[in-house]
Amino acid sequence: MAGDDIAALHDDLDRLGYSIPPIERSDHIFGVGTAAAVAHFQRGHGLWDTAVVDTHTAGMLDRAIEEAALPTLAVQVPDREPPRPAPTPAAVTPAAVTPAAVADEDPTGINVLAPVAAVPAPEPVEEPTFVPRAAPAQPPAPTPEPPAPAPEHLEEPTLIPRATPAPEPPVEEPTFVPRTAPVERTRPYQVAVCGPADCSDVERDLAYHVGLLLARDGAIVICGGGGGVMAGAAAGARAGGGLVIGITPHDGTRTPNPDLSAVIVTNLGEARNAVIVSSADAVIAIGGSWGTLSEVALAGRRGIPVTCLGGWRVLDAGGAVVPGIEHADTPEAAVHRALAPRR
């Protein structure tokens, strides 16, 4: 029902004496109070109390409103003033009153002593005869069903014993063969690309190509998560569709490099270099700095293969290159040597 229809329904129920909550009446809402009033009206007029204004309920409401309005319409008569009694003229003698005297007393020239015609009395109004409304027809009482006939005598069923099922064959227990040799589990090969954050454009390009070649060969790239060589290696690995992990030294409040696949926050400062080297199967160092030198030293100490692409060289007291550190001139050569242990 729309708002105007609900408002009209509220008016009809109110005229019939049913209580509607003020908030529903003011907002034209068909709420719980309106539903209760409709159900009460239906019960009082022989309808099912569904609280729904269907066709039967709407018709019964119209008839109830018409019947409720009959007494008011029957006694409505136009307002009229009750008739005034005719004035009785005073007993005067003809000599006492003359036309001149009347004219002097009434300058309008109207003879105020002329007799006034009597106003006819109103005809009596018959009082309306009220016919009491018949009570709503009650549904006829259901006719009781005749009692069911007594069941005839039934013969007792003959029980046939069920055959004993054949025993199921025994289920053989599975035979477990103990594993003699452990299964070799392989994990992805991880290569750490180390280098300074403050590097040259050439060193950044070398790092990009190293990361690209490692990713294409299926290796996971590990770096320090910073700029310079680290950012170049991360960009190359992402371009090659590989996985690159940044192990950062700070507490995680800085914005990470967008090329990183995952970020490990250590809050260890430069000590995080040991985490980078310990997580790698091989190390490629590009360029030179004190931090890069510490990573090369930690890898040599742990026996992790190290390949340097440019950068610093570690010499002994006699000026000879310290063994254990490979040197490469191109990214392809550096990646080939770093992946040699996996092959």
Backbone torsions as a table, in degrees:
resi	resn	phi	psi	omega
1	MET	NA	142.6	178.7
2	ALA	-81.3	175.1	-176.9
3	GLY	-63.2	-41.6	179.5
4	ASP	-66.8	-39.1	178.4
5	ASP	-64.0	-39.9	179.1
6	ILE	-66.8	-38.0	178.3
7	ALA	-63.2	-42.8	177.7
8	ALA	-64.0	-38.5	177.6
9	LEU	-62.9	-41.5	178.3
10	HIS	-60.6	-42.2	179.7
11	ASP	-63.1	-42.9	-179.6
12	ASP	-63.9	-45.2	-179.4
13	LEU	-65.3	-36.2	179.8
14	ASP	-66.9	-38.7	178.8
15	ARG	-67.8	-27.5	179.0
16	LEU	-87.1	-0.6	173.8
17	GLY	94.2	13.7	179.3
18	TYR	-94.4	139.6	-175.0
19	SER	-84.5	130.5	176.8
20	ILE	-118.1	132.2	178.1
21	PRO	-57.2	140.8	-176.9
22	PRO	-59.0	-37.3	-175.6
23	ILE	-68.0	-33.7	178.3
24	GLU	-73.4	-35.5	179.9
25	ARG	-68.9	-39.2	-177.7
26	SER	-75.2	-35.0	-177.9
27	ASP	-95.2	0.9	-179.8
28	HIS	56.3	52.5	-178.3
29	ILE	-111.6	133.2	173.5
30	PHE	-87.8	83.4	-175.3
31	GLY	-102.2	-158.1	-176.9
32	VAL	-66.5	-41.9	-179.6
33	GLY	-64.1	-41.6	178.1
34	THR	-64.8	-41.7	178.5
35	ALA	-62.2	-39.8	179.0
36	ALA	-64.9	-39.5	178.9
37	ALA	-66.2	-40.1	178.5
38	VAL	-64.7	-42.4	178.6
39	ALA	-63.5	-40.3	178.2
40	HIS	-63.1	-40.9	178.4
41	PHE	-63.7	-41.5	-179.4
42	GLN	-64.1	-43.2	178.6
43	ARG	-62.3	-40.3	-178.0
44	GLY	-72.0	-13.3	-178.2
45	HIS	-120.5	24.2	171.9
46	GLY	74.4	22.5	178.4
47	LEU	-106.4	163.9	173.9
48	TRP	-71.3	131.8	-176.8
49	ASP	-82.1	74.6	178.7
50	THR	-88.7	-11.1	-176.7
51	ALA	62.0	19.7	177.9
52	VAL	-115.6	131.9	-179.5
53	VAL	-83.6	86.2	177.8
54	ASP	-91.2	-167.5	-176.9
55	THR	-65.3	-42.7	-179.7
56	HIS	-65.0	-42.3	-179.1
57	THR	-65.8	-41.1	179.4
58	ALA	-63.2	-42.3	178.2
59	GLY	-64.3	-40.1	179.1
60	MET	-66.4	-35.2	177.0
61	LEU	-63.3	-43.5	180.0
62	ASP	-61.5	-44.4	-179.6
63	ARG	-65.2	-39.2	179.7
64	ALA	-64.7	-37.7	178.8
65	ILE	-66.5	-42.0	179.1
66	GLU	-63.2	-43.8	179.1
67	GLU	-66.6	-36.6	178.8
68	ALA	-68.9	-25.5	-178.8
69	ALA	-86.7	-11.4	-176.6
70	LEU	-59.9	-48.8	-178.9
71	PRO	-58.8	-37.6	-177.5
72	THR	-68.8	-41.2	-177.9
73	LEU	-71.5	-29.6	-174.8
74	ALA	-72.2	-29.3	-174.3
75	VAL	-101.9	3.3	179.7
76	GLN	-78.0	116.2	176.7
77	VAL	-126.3	149.9	-179.0
78	PRO	-66.6	143.0	179.6
79	ASP	-66.7	125.6	175.4
80	ARG	-136.7	147.9	-178.8
81	GLU	-77.4	134.1	-179.6
82	PRO	-61.1	146.2	-176.7
83	PRO	-65.8	141.2	178.4
84	ARG	-88.5	142.9	177.7
85	PRO	-68.3	147.2	-179.8
86	ALA	-67.3	134.0	-179.1
87	PRO	-68.8	142.8	178.6
88	THR	-92.4	118.2	-177.7
89	PRO	-66.6	145.0	-179.3
90	ALA	-73.1	149.2	179.6
91	ALA	-78.6	108.8	179.8
92	VAL	-127.7	159.2	177.2
93	THR	-92.7	150.1	-179.6
94	PRO	-61.4	-30.4	-177.5
95	ALA	-73.9	-23.6	-176.0
96	ALA	-74.2	-30.8	-175.5
97	VAL	-119.2	127.8	178.4
98	THR	-121.3	160.5	176.8
99	PRO	-59.3	-37.2	179.6
100	ALA	-64.0	-39.7	179.1
101	ALA	-65.5	-38.6	178.5
102	VAL	-64.0	-40.6	179.7
103	ALA	-65.0	-36.6	178.2
104	ASP	-67.8	-36.9	-178.0
105	GLU	-78.1	-30.8	-178.7
106	ASP	-124.6	96.5	-176.4
107	PRO	-65.2	-14.8	-178.1
108	THR	-73.7	-14.2	-180.0
109	GLY	85.6	7.0	-179.1
110	ILE	-94.5	132.8	179.5
111	ASN	-80.3	105.5	-176.2
112	VAL	-73.6	-10.0	-178.9
113	LEU	-97.0	6.4	178.2
114	ALA	-67.7	143.9	-179.7
115	PRO	-64.8	141.2	-177.9
116	VAL	-98.4	132.6	178.8
117	ALA	-67.9	140.9	-178.8
118	ALA	-73.8	136.2	177.8
119	VAL	-77.6	128.3	-179.6
120	PRO	-66.5	144.1	179.3
121	ALA	-72.0	144.1	179.9
122	PRO	-64.6	147.9	178.3
123	GLU	-69.8	144.5	180.0
124	PRO	-67.3	141.2	179.2
125	VAL	-98.5	125.5	179.4
126	GLU	-70.7	136.3	176.9
127	GLU	-71.5	138.6	-179.2
128	PRO	-67.9	144.7	177.2
129	THR	-94.1	119.7	-178.0
130	PHE	-91.5	123.9	176.7
131	VAL	-98.4	120.0	-179.3
132	PRO	-61.6	140.8	-179.9
133	ARG	-72.5	134.5	179.6
134	ALA	-69.3	147.0	179.1
135	ALA	-65.0	145.3	179.6
136	PRO	-59.9	141.9	-179.1
137	ALA	-64.8	132.0	178.1
138	GLN	-88.7	143.4	178.2
139	PRO	-61.9	142.6	-180.0
140	PRO	-60.7	145.8	179.1
141	ALA	-67.2	138.9	-179.3
142	PRO	-63.3	138.5	177.9
143	THR	-74.6	123.7	-178.8
144	PRO	-63.7	137.7	179.1
145	GLU	-74.0	144.8	177.5
146	PRO	-64.9	148.4	-179.8
147	PRO	-62.6	144.7	179.8
148	ALA	-67.2	140.9	178.7
149	PRO	-63.8	149.8	179.0
150	ALA	-63.5	135.4	-179.5
151	PRO	-64.3	142.5	176.3
152	GLU	-69.2	163.1	-179.4
153	HIS	-66.5	123.8	179.9
154	LEU	-102.7	139.5	177.2
155	GLU	-74.6	143.5	177.4
156	GLU	-66.9	132.8	179.9
157	PRO	-69.2	149.9	178.0
158	THR	-89.6	120.3	-178.6
159	LEU	-84.6	126.5	178.1
160	ILE	-102.8	118.9	-178.8
161	PRO	-61.8	138.7	179.9
162	ARG	-77.8	138.1	-179.3
163	ALA	-65.7	143.9	178.6
164	THR	-69.9	124.6	-179.5
165	PRO	-66.4	150.1	178.7
166	ALA	-68.7	142.1	179.6
167	PRO	-65.0	139.7	179.1
168	GLU	-75.0	146.9	179.2
169	PRO	-65.8	147.6	-179.7
170	PRO	-65.0	143.6	179.5
171	VAL	-88.3	125.1	-179.9
172	GLU	-74.5	135.3	176.2
173	GLU	-70.8	137.9	179.2
174	PRO	-66.7	146.8	179.4
175	THR	-95.8	120.4	179.8
176	PHE	-94.8	126.5	178.7
177	VAL	-98.7	117.1	-179.2
178	PRO	-63.5	142.9	179.9
179	ARG	-79.6	124.9	-176.2
180	THR	-83.9	-37.5	-176.1
181	ALA	-119.5	140.7	178.6
182	PRO	-66.8	145.4	178.4
183	VAL	-78.1	127.5	-179.5
184	GLU	-75.6	122.7	179.5
185	ARG	-102.4	128.6	-180.0
186	THR	-103.3	148.4	175.9
187	ARG	-128.4	161.6	179.8
188	PRO	-61.7	145.8	179.4
189	TYR	-81.1	128.9	-174.3
190	GLN	-114.8	129.5	-179.6
191	VAL	-122.3	127.8	177.1
192	ALA	-91.6	127.5	175.7
193	VAL	-106.1	112.1	-174.8
194	CYS	-111.6	148.1	178.1
195	GLY	175.4	167.0	-175.9
196	PRO	-73.3	152.3	173.7
197	ALA	-73.5	-30.4	177.7
198	ASP	-99.6	94.1	-174.4
199	CYS	-128.7	174.4	177.6
200	SER	-87.0	168.0	178.4
201	ASP	-65.1	-34.3	179.1
202	VAL	-64.6	-44.3	179.9
203	GLU	-65.5	-35.5	177.1
204	ARG	-65.7	-39.8	178.0
205	ASP	-66.4	-38.5	177.3
206	LEU	-61.8	-42.9	179.6
207	ALA	-63.9	-38.5	179.5
208	TYR	-61.6	-45.0	-178.6
209	HIS	-69.2	-35.0	177.0
210	VAL	-63.7	-46.6	178.5
211	GLY	-62.8	-39.2	179.4
212	LEU	-63.2	-45.1	-178.8
213	LEU	-68.0	-38.5	178.8
214	LEU	-64.5	-42.2	-179.6
215	ALA	-65.4	-39.5	179.4
216	ARG	-67.3	-26.6	178.5
217	ASP	-88.1	3.3	175.3
218	GLY	87.8	8.6	179.8
219	ALA	-88.0	151.0	175.3
220	ILE	-90.6	131.0	-178.1
221	VAL	-95.6	131.1	176.0
222	ILE	-116.7	135.1	177.6
223	CYS	-145.0	179.5	-178.4
224	GLY	-82.3	-2.1	176.6
225	GLY	76.3	7.6	-178.5
226	GLY	-100.9	-154.0	-178.8
227	GLY	-95.1	-165.1	176.9
228	GLY	65.7	-129.4	-179.9
229	VAL	-60.0	-39.9	-179.3
230	MET	-62.1	-44.3	179.3
231	ALA	-66.1	-38.9	178.2
232	GLY	-62.6	-44.6	179.3
233	ALA	-64.3	-38.6	179.0
234	ALA	-65.4	-42.4	179.4
235	ALA	-64.6	-40.8	178.9
236	GLY	-65.6	-42.5	179.9
237	ALA	-64.6	-38.0	178.5
238	ARG	-68.9	-38.5	177.9
239	ALA	-64.3	-30.8	178.5
240	GLY	-84.0	4.4	179.0
241	GLY	75.4	22.0	-177.7
242	GLY	-100.3	-178.1	-179.9
243	LEU	-104.5	128.3	-180.0
244	VAL	-128.3	130.7	-176.4
245	ILE	-116.6	130.0	177.8
246	GLY	-105.0	124.6	177.5
247	ILE	-105.7	103.1	-170.0
248	THR	-93.8	152.5	-179.8
249	PRO	-88.4	-14.9	-172.8
250	HIS	-91.5	-169.8	-172.7
251	ASP	-95.2	10.4	176.6
252	GLY	91.4	2.3	-180.0
253	THR	-81.3	-16.4	179.3
254	ARG	-84.4	154.3	178.6
255	THR	-72.8	125.9	-176.9
256	PRO	-73.3	162.8	177.3
257	ASN	-65.1	128.7	-177.3
258	PRO	-67.0	-16.7	179.9
259	ASP	-82.8	-6.8	-178.7
260	LEU	-77.5	137.6	175.4
261	SER	-80.1	-33.5	179.2
262	ALA	-150.4	151.3	-178.5
263	VAL	-125.2	129.9	174.9
264	ILE	-112.4	114.3	-178.1
265	VAL	-92.2	122.8	-177.3
266	THR	-105.9	-32.3	-174.6
267	ASN	55.8	35.6	-178.5
268	LEU	-108.0	-3.2	-176.8
269	GLY	68.7	-141.2	-179.2
270	GLU	-67.1	-17.6	178.8
271	ALA	-66.0	-15.1	178.3
272	ARG	-68.0	-12.4	176.2
273	ASN	-60.2	-34.4	178.4
274	ALA	-67.0	-34.4	178.2
275	VAL	-67.4	-40.5	179.6
276	ILE	-61.7	-49.3	-176.7
277	VAL	-67.2	-40.7	-178.1
278	SER	-68.2	-22.4	-180.0
279	SER	-87.7	-3.8	-172.3
280	ALA	-106.7	151.4	171.8
281	ASP	-91.0	-19.9	177.2
282	ALA	-155.8	158.1	-177.6
283	VAL	-127.7	133.1	171.9
284	ILE	-117.0	118.2	179.6
285	ALA	-103.1	127.9	-179.4
286	ILE	-121.5	124.3	-178.5
287	GLY	78.8	-177.0	-176.6
288	GLY	-137.1	138.4	173.4
289	SER	-165.3	168.3	-179.2
290	TRP	-64.7	-37.1	177.5
291	GLY	-65.7	-41.3	178.1
292	THR	-64.9	-39.0	179.1
293	LEU	-63.0	-36.9	178.8
294	SER	-67.1	-35.5	177.7
295	GLU	-69.0	-38.1	175.8
296	VAL	-63.8	-42.3	-179.7
297	ALA	-65.6	-41.7	179.1
298	LEU	-64.8	-39.1	178.2
299	ALA	-66.1	-42.0	177.6
300	GLY	-64.5	-36.2	179.0
301	ARG	-65.4	-35.5	-177.2
302	ARG	-90.9	-2.7	179.8
303	GLY	77.6	23.6	178.5
304	ILE	-89.4	131.4	-178.4
305	PRO	-59.0	136.2	-178.4
306	VAL	-125.4	132.4	174.5
307	THR	-125.0	127.6	179.5
308	CYS	-104.3	132.3	176.8
309	LEU	-114.4	95.1	-173.6
310	GLY	73.0	-163.9	175.9
311	GLY	80.4	-155.9	-174.9
312	TRP	-80.6	157.6	173.5
313	ARG	-121.4	139.0	-179.0
314	VAL	-97.9	118.7	-177.9
315	LEU	-115.0	152.6	176.0
316	ASP	-85.9	-173.9	-176.5
317	ALA	-63.2	-27.2	-179.3
318	GLY	-88.1	1.0	179.3
319	GLY	91.0	4.2	-179.8
320	ALA	-89.2	152.6	179.9
321	VAL	-68.6	132.5	-179.7
322	VAL	-66.5	129.2	-178.6
323	PRO	-68.7	158.7	179.6
324	GLY	99.7	-7.9	179.8
325	ILE	-118.7	118.7	177.8
326	GLU	-87.4	150.4	177.9
327	HIS	-123.8	137.6	-179.9
328	ALA	-129.7	154.2	-179.0
329	ASP	-103.2	-16.8	-177.7
330	THR	-133.2	157.9	175.8
331	PRO	-60.0	-37.7	-179.8
332	GLU	-61.6	-42.8	-179.6
333	ALA	-67.4	-39.6	179.9
334	ALA	-64.5	-43.5	180.0
335	VAL	-67.1	-39.6	179.5
336	HIS	-60.8	-42.8	-179.4
337	ARG	-72.2	-34.8	179.9
338	ALA	-68.4	-33.9	-178.9
339	LEU	-90.4	-0.9	-178.7
340	ALA	-59.5	-42.4	178.6
341	PRO	-60.8	-30.6	179.6
342	ARG	-72.1	-33.3	-179.3
343	ARG	-75.8	NA	NA
